[in-house]
Amino acid sequence: MNKPDQEVALRKKAIFDAMSPRRQKHILKRGYEKWNPFEEPKDPIDIRKDKSQRTTKTLVREFLQEGAGTEYSNAYSRGVLEMALGIINDDDRFIGMYEFACWHRDLLKKEGFEEE
């Protein structure tokens, strides 16, 4: 073992020795040799976007500015946010609600009812 490897091994042992017995047991169960206390942190979760490359926040803001006018309730905006999150996360519940709403709109148009 060369000098840098020895230093890394000594630092690793020092970190391990400073841990609580419970945490040491956890590391030993997984394997001390596999454990790397110097591992770089993982990248943050990617920001999810829809097919138009808009984030949930962008979709909600655009919809509320363009579609809802100036006055809308907190419940309305919460519903918009939930729907946007559900669609972006490809949640079947929200996809079903979206498809039903589209179908219902088309049904009303076909039967001659005007949208407000």
Secondary structure, 3 states (H helix, E strand, C coil): CCHHHHHHHHHHHHHHHHCCHHHHHHHHHHCCCCCCCCCCCCCCCCCCCCCCCCCHHHHHHHHHHHCCCCCCCHHHHHHHHHHHHHHHCCCHHHHHHHHHHHHHHHHHHHCCCCCC
